[in-house]
Amino acid sequence: MEEEDNAEDISTYFSKGQQFLEMNRIQEALSLFNEIIIKSKKKGDQDSLSKGYYYVGICLKQIGKIEDSFEKLYKSFEHGVEAGSWSISDKAFTEIIGLGLVKEKRGHYNLLLKKYFERGNSFLLNGNYKESIASYTLLINNGSLLENWEFVAKAYINMGFIFIDIGKHKDAISLLEKAITYSEKAKYTEGIGNAYLNIGFAYSNLNVIDKAIDALKKAVTCCENSEDYKVAGNAYLNLAYVYSNTEEFKKAIEACEKAIYNSEKANDCKGVCKAYFNLGYALLNMQKHEDVISISKKAIEYGTKCGDWDGVGNAYLNMGFAYSCLNKRQEAISSTEKAVEYCTKARDWKKVSKASQRLIDLEDI
């Protein structure tokens, strides 16, 4: 019963406080909003606490107490994030920016931007692209005002990834080119490499091979110079994909070997696995069947360590083809059955279908 009364009190105080604020009776509004903060602290009500601090900040701003206003609005933002109440946090952030930029508060601004980046990433990981883009857009707009070019670049890179994932490759390239511009301004070499990597991937999907190769080579150069081995490994791996698709298998093999080297240096187990099974694919096309089997076993070893079932499934599929070419039917069947098992585990239904059909063909021999 007491909690219900407190909730009613807080709601009443908010209503009256907002009325006083509209009537420019600032001190009376301030008194009510401060009372809300006290009550909300007792209840542990982060949402009401965030709103209370927000309105106190607004009141203080109106009477010219800018420093105090900043402090309260900053607290409003923090409590809003903790409560998951981003609507009030967004308003607090906008008001903070509106107070005017103060060099000494750069650390505070960066923490606010970081929260938006983390928010965007959280939505991205959950596949909520609309909310993710909204967070990144706000980050870009305010990050530009605050001249935090690294966060702006990071937001553009992640937005580029989203647009690639939904098939809007030209839009993705445009966003990623902006990411390069801002990464260069921030001297953020990892961002430059990542942006070129994704541009290469986008051009590859558009089948613009020369531009894909050019972008991926730029990613490699940038990342090797900065010793960013993981992105370098990914860039080499994507080069291998491109070369395999254009049936330049010697170049694909060379790219895979460099992908393995860089991924191992980065302790990127999945990257190593993918590089090995792609190396196996290139060797298969060059009819080096014994090498395919040896390389596929390495892919399986790494993939099993890190749970990359897609990589394991692909490696078994390559191995099955190699055994078949060597007229080792039983080994081919066994490997292809494993391919079906692991591709199913990875939910790669296209490869499951391919492996299943291959299994039917083998059993008919």
C-alpha positions as CSV (number, residue, x, y, z in Angstrom):
1,M,0.0,0.0,0.0
2,E,2.8,2.3,0.9
3,E,4.5,1.7,-2.5
4,E,1.3,2.6,-4.3
5,D,1.0,5.8,-2.3
6,N,4.6,6.7,-3.2
7,A,3.9,6.0,-6.9
8,E,0.9,8.3,-6.7
9,D,2.9,10.9,-4.9
10,I,5.7,10.8,-7.5
11,S,3.1,11.0,-10.4
12,T,1.4,13.9,-8.7
13,Y,4.7,15.7,-8.1
14,F,5.7,15.3,-11.7
15,S,2.3,16.7,-12.9
16,K,2.5,19.7,-10.6
17,G,6.2,20.3,-11.2
18,Q,5.6,20.4,-15.0
19,Q,2.7,22.8,-14.5
20,F,5.0,25.1,-12.4
21,L,7.7,24.8,-15.0
22,E,5.3,25.9,-17.8
23,M,4.2,28.8,-15.6
24,N,7.8,29.8,-15.1
25,R,7.5,29.2,-11.4
26,I,10.9,27.6,-11.4
27,Q,11.7,27.5,-7.7
28,E,8.4,25.7,-6.9
29,A,9.0,23.3,-9.7
30,L,12.6,22.7,-8.6
31,S,11.3,21.9,-5.1
32,L,8.9,19.3,-6.3
33,F,11.4,17.7,-8.7
34,N,14.0,17.5,-5.9
35,E,11.4,15.8,-3.7
36,I,10.9,13.2,-6.6
37,I,14.6,12.5,-6.5
38,I,14.5,11.8,-2.8
39,K,11.5,9.6,-3.0
40,S,12.9,7.7,-6.1
41,K,16.2,7.1,-4.3
42,K,14.3,5.5,-1.4
43,K,12.4,3.3,-3.8
44,G,15.3,2.5,-6.0
45,D,13.2,3.7,-8.9
46,Q,15.8,4.4,-11.6
47,D,13.2,5.6,-14.2
48,S,11.6,8.2,-11.9
49,L,15.1,9.2,-10.7
50,S,16.2,9.8,-14.2
51,K,13.1,11.9,-14.9
52,G,13.6,13.8,-11.7
53,Y,17.2,14.7,-12.5
54,Y,16.1,15.6,-16.0
55,Y,13.6,18.2,-14.8
56,V,15.9,19.5,-12.1
57,G,18.5,20.0,-14.9
58,I,15.9,21.9,-17.0
59,C,15.0,24.1,-14.1
60,L,18.6,24.9,-13.3
61,K,19.2,25.7,-17.0
62,Q,16.4,28.2,-17.0
63,I,17.8,30.1,-14.0
64,G,21.2,30.2,-15.6
65,K,23.0,27.6,-13.4
66,I,24.6,25.8,-16.4
67,E,27.2,23.9,-14.4
68,D,24.6,22.5,-12.0
69,S,22.3,21.8,-14.9
70,F,25.0,19.7,-16.6
71,E,25.5,17.7,-13.5
72,K,21.8,16.9,-13.1
73,L,21.3,16.1,-16.8
74,Y,24.3,13.8,-16.8
75,K,22.9,12.0,-13.8
76,S,19.5,11.8,-15.6
77,F,21.3,10.2,-18.6
78,E,23.1,7.6,-16.3
79,H,20.0,6.6,-14.4
80,G,17.9,6.4,-17.6
81,V,20.5,4.0,-19.2
82,E,20.4,1.9,-16.0
83,A,16.6,1.8,-16.1
84,G,16.6,1.1,-19.8
85,S,14.6,4.3,-20.3
86,W,16.3,5.6,-23.4
87,S,13.6,8.1,-24.2
88,I,14.6,10.3,-21.2
89,S,18.3,9.6,-21.7
90,D,18.0,10.8,-25.3
91,K,16.3,14.0,-24.1
92,A,19.0,14.5,-21.4
93,F,21.7,14.0,-24.0
94,T,20.2,16.6,-26.3
95,E,19.9,19.1,-23.5
96,I,23.5,18.4,-22.4
97,I,24.7,19.2,-26.0
98,G,22.5,22.3,-26.0
99,L,24.2,23.7,-22.9
100,G,27.3,24.3,-25.0
101,L,30.5,22.3,-25.4
102,V,33.1,22.6,-22.7
103,K,36.5,21.3,-23.4
104,E,37.1,20.2,-19.8
105,K,34.0,17.9,-20.1
106,R,35.3,16.0,-23.1
107,G,35.6,12.8,-20.9
108,H,32.0,13.1,-19.9
109,Y,30.9,13.5,-23.5
110,N,32.9,10.5,-24.6
111,L,31.3,8.3,-22.0
112,L,27.8,9.4,-23.3
113,L,28.8,8.6,-26.8
114,K,30.2,5.2,-25.7
115,K,26.8,4.4,-24.2
116,Y,25.1,5.1,-27.5
117,F,27.7,2.9,-29.3
118,E,27.1,0.1,-26.9
119,R,23.3,0.5,-27.3
120,G,23.6,0.3,-31.0
121,N,25.8,-2.7,-30.8
122,S,23.3,-4.4,-28.5
123,F,20.5,-3.9,-31.0
124,L,22.8,-5.0,-33.8
125,L,23.7,-8.3,-32.1
126,N,20.0,-9.0,-31.5
127,G,19.1,-8.3,-35.1
128,N,17.1,-5.1,-34.3
129,Y,18.6,-3.1,-37.2
130,K,16.1,-0.3,-37.0
131,E,16.9,0.6,-33.4
132,S,20.6,0.0,-34.0
133,I,20.6,2.5,-36.9
134,A,18.8,5.0,-34.8
135,S,21.4,4.8,-32.1
136,Y,24.3,5.0,-34.5
137,T,22.7,8.0,-36.3
138,L,22.3,9.9,-33.0
139,L,25.9,9.0,-32.2
140,I,27.1,10.3,-35.6
141,N,25.2,13.5,-35.3
142,N,26.4,14.3,-31.7
143,G,29.8,12.7,-32.2
144,S,30.3,15.1,-35.1
145,L,29.4,18.1,-32.9
146,L,31.8,16.8,-30.2
147,E,34.4,16.1,-32.9
148,N,34.9,12.5,-31.6
149,W,35.7,11.2,-35.1
150,E,36.6,7.7,-33.9
151,F,33.1,7.0,-32.5
152,V,31.6,8.6,-35.7
153,A,33.8,6.2,-37.8
154,K,32.8,3.2,-35.7
155,A,29.1,4.0,-36.1
156,Y,29.5,4.3,-39.9
157,I,31.4,1.0,-40.0
158,N,28.6,-0.8,-38.1
159,M,25.9,0.8,-40.2
160,G,27.8,-0.3,-43.3
161,F,27.7,-3.8,-42.0
162,I,24.0,-3.6,-41.5
163,F,23.4,-2.4,-45.0
164,I,25.5,-5.2,-46.4
165,D,23.5,-7.7,-44.4
166,I,20.2,-6.4,-45.8
167,G,21.6,-6.4,-49.3
168,K,21.9,-2.7,-49.8
169,H,25.5,-2.9,-50.9
170,K,25.8,0.5,-52.7
171,D,24.5,2.3,-49.6
172,A,26.9,0.3,-47.5
173,I,29.8,1.4,-49.6
174,S,28.8,5.0,-49.3
175,L,28.6,4.7,-45.5
176,L,31.9,2.9,-45.3
177,E,33.7,5.5,-47.4
178,K,32.5,8.0,-44.8
179,A,33.9,5.7,-42.2
180,I,37.3,5.9,-43.9
181,T,37.2,9.7,-43.9
182,Y,36.5,9.9,-40.2
183,S,38.9,7.1,-39.3
184,E,41.6,9.1,-41.1
185,K,40.7,12.2,-39.2
186,A,40.8,10.2,-35.9
187,K,44.0,8.4,-37.0
188,Y,42.0,5.3,-36.3
189,T,43.9,2.7,-38.4
190,E,41.7,-0.2,-37.3
191,G,38.7,1.6,-38.6
192,I,40.3,2.3,-42.0
193,G,41.2,-1.4,-42.3
194,N,37.7,-2.6,-41.3
195,A,36.0,-0.1,-43.6
196,Y,38.1,-1.3,-46.6
197,L,37.5,-4.9,-45.7
198,N,33.7,-4.4,-45.7
199,I,33.9,-2.3,-48.9
200,G,35.7,-5.2,-50.5
201,F,33.0,-7.6,-49.3
202,A,30.2,-5.3,-50.6
203,Y,31.9,-5.0,-54.1
204,S,32.4,-8.7,-54.1
205,N,28.6,-9.2,-53.5
206,L,28.0,-6.8,-56.4
207,N,30.4,-8.8,-58.5
208,V,32.5,-5.8,-59.1
209,I,35.7,-7.8,-58.8
210,D,38.4,-5.3,-59.6
211,K,37.1,-2.9,-57.0
212,A,36.6,-5.7,-54.5
213,I,40.2,-6.8,-54.9
214,D,41.5,-3.2,-54.7
215,A,39.6,-2.5,-51.5
216,L,40.7,-5.8,-49.9
217,K,44.3,-5.1,-50.8
218,K,44.1,-1.7,-49.2
219,A,42.6,-3.4,-46.1
220,V,45.6,-5.8,-46.0
221,T,48.2,-3.0,-46.4
222,C,46.6,-0.9,-43.7
223,C,46.2,-3.7,-41.2
224,E,49.6,-5.2,-41.8
225,N,51.2,-1.8,-41.2
226,S,49.3,-1.4,-38.0
227,E,49.7,-5.1,-37.0
228,D,46.0,-5.6,-36.9
229,Y,46.3,-9.3,-37.6
230,K,42.7,-10.3,-37.2
231,V,41.3,-7.8,-39.8
232,A,44.3,-8.6,-42.1
233,G,43.4,-12.3,-41.8
234,N,39.8,-11.5,-42.7
235,A,40.9,-9.4,-45.7
236,Y,43.1,-12.2,-47.0
237,L,40.3,-14.6,-46.5
238,N,37.9,-12.4,-48.5
239,L,40.6,-12.1,-51.2
240,A,40.7,-15.9,-51.3
241,Y,36.9,-16.0,-51.8
242,V,37.1,-13.6,-54.7
243,Y,40.0,-15.5,-56.4
244,S,38.2,-18.8,-56.0
245,N,35.1,-17.4,-57.6
246,T,37.1,-16.1,-60.5
247,E,38.9,-19.5,-60.6
248,E,42.3,-18.0,-59.9
249,F,43.1,-20.8,-57.5
250,K,46.9,-20.2,-57.2
251,K,46.1,-16.7,-56.0
252,A,43.4,-18.1,-53.7
253,I,45.9,-20.5,-52.2
254,E,48.4,-17.8,-51.5
255,A,45.7,-15.6,-49.9
256,C,44.5,-18.5,-47.7
257,E,48.1,-19.1,-46.5
258,K,48.4,-15.5,-45.6
259,A,45.0,-15.6,-43.9
260,I,46.1,-18.5,-41.8
261,Y,49.3,-16.8,-40.8
262,N,47.5,-13.6,-39.7
263,S,44.6,-15.4,-38.1
264,E,47.0,-17.5,-36.0
265,K,48.9,-14.4,-34.9
266,A,45.6,-12.9,-33.9
267,N,44.5,-16.1,-32.1
268,D,41.5,-16.0,-34.3
269,C,40.5,-19.7,-34.2
270,K,37.5,-19.3,-36.5
271,G,39.5,-17.3,-39.0
272,V,42.1,-20.1,-39.1
273,C,39.4,-22.7,-39.6
274,K,37.8,-20.8,-42.4
275,A,41.2,-20.2,-44.1
276,Y,42.0,-23.9,-44.0
277,F,38.7,-25.1,-45.4
278,N,38.9,-22.4,-48.2
279,L,42.5,-23.6,-48.9
280,G,41.1,-27.1,-49.1
281,Y,38.5,-25.9,-51.6
282,A,41.2,-24.2,-53.8
283,L,43.4,-27.3,-53.7
284,L,40.4,-29.5,-54.6
285,N,39.9,-27.5,-57.7
286,M,43.6,-28.0,-58.6
287,Q,43.0,-31.8,-58.0
288,K,45.5,-32.0,-55.2
289,H,43.4,-34.5,-53.3
290,E,45.8,-35.8,-50.7
291,D,46.6,-32.2,-49.8
292,V,42.9,-31.5,-49.5
293,I,42.5,-34.3,-47.0
294,S,45.4,-33.1,-44.9
295,I,44.3,-29.4,-44.9
296,S,40.7,-30.3,-44.2
297,K,41.8,-32.2,-41.1
298,K,43.4,-29.0,-39.8
299,A,40.2,-27.0,-40.5
300,I,38.3,-29.6,-38.6
301,E,40.7,-29.4,-35.7
302,Y,40.5,-25.7,-35.4
303,G,36.7,-25.6,-36.0
304,T,36.1,-28.1,-33.3
305,K,38.1,-26.1,-30.8
306,C,36.0,-22.9,-31.3
307,G,32.7,-24.4,-32.3
308,D,32.8,-23.3,-35.9
309,W,30.4,-26.0,-37.1
310,D,30.0,-24.3,-40.5
311,G,33.7,-24.5,-41.0
312,V,33.8,-28.1,-39.8
313,G,31.0,-29.0,-42.1
314,N,32.6,-27.4,-45.1
315,A,35.9,-29.1,-44.4
316,Y,34.2,-32.5,-44.2
317,L,32.5,-31.8,-47.5
318,N,35.8,-30.9,-49.2
319,M,37.3,-34.1,-47.7
320,G,34.4,-36.2,-49.0
321,F,35.0,-34.9,-52.5
322,A,38.7,-35.6,-52.2
323,Y,38.2,-39.2,-51.0
324,S,35.7,-39.7,-53.8
325,C,38.3,-38.5,-56.4
326,L,40.8,-41.0,-54.9
327,N,38.2,-43.8,-55.3
328,K,38.0,-44.2,-51.5
329,R,34.2,-44.6,-51.5
330,Q,33.7,-45.6,-47.8
331,E,35.9,-42.7,-46.6
332,A,34.0,-40.4,-48.9
333,I,30.6,-41.5,-47.5
334,S,31.8,-41.2,-43.9
335,S,33.2,-37.7,-44.5
336,T,30.0,-36.6,-46.3
337,E,27.8,-37.9,-43.5
338,K,29.9,-35.8,-41.2
339,A,29.4,-32.8,-43.5
340,V,25.6,-33.3,-43.2
341,E,25.8,-33.6,-39.5
342,Y,27.9,-30.4,-38.9
343,C,26.2,-28.3,-41.6
344,T,22.9,-29.2,-39.9
345,K,24.4,-28.1,-36.6
346,A,25.4,-24.8,-38.2
347,R,21.9,-24.5,-39.7
348,D,23.6,-24.1,-43.2
349,W,20.7,-25.6,-45.1
350,K,22.2,-24.9,-48.5
351,K,25.3,-27.0,-47.6
352,V,23.1,-29.6,-45.9
353,S,21.2,-30.0,-49.2
354,K,24.5,-30.2,-51.2
355,A,26.0,-32.7,-48.9
356,S,22.9,-34.8,-48.8
357,Q,22.7,-34.9,-52.5
358,R,26.3,-35.9,-52.7
359,L,25.7,-38.7,-50.2
360,I,22.9,-40.0,-52.4
361,D,25.2,-40.0,-55.4
362,L,27.9,-41.8,-53.5
363,E,25.6,-44.5,-52.3
364,D,24.4,-45.1,-55.8
365,I,27.9,-45.7,-57.1
